[in-house]
Amino acid sequence: MSSVALKSYDSKIDSKKRITLRNASYEYYHVEEFSDGRIILEPRELSKPFQISQNSLSMMDSSIENYKTGKVSEPIDLTEYGDIQ
């Protein structure tokens, strides 16, 4: 898969060993440095994965334990809601 270069320019490393990307499209990049001096930047979108709180996990564990031991309420009659799809 070949990509077309949208921009091409020279950049200089500053005194703190940094380079500046002009009008960067992303805030985060994955960096790969190679022994021949090449540097590859791949854009990254960082986001928190879906997480369930420790409290919720404890409540679910407790509910399953109650279900297994038979500590449950009477079944709920939902026949009056039969018209809801």
Secondary structure, DSSP 8 states (H G I E B T S, - for coil): -----S--------TTS----TT-S-SEEEEEE-TTS-EEEEEE---------HHHHHHHHHHHHHHHTT--------GGGTT--
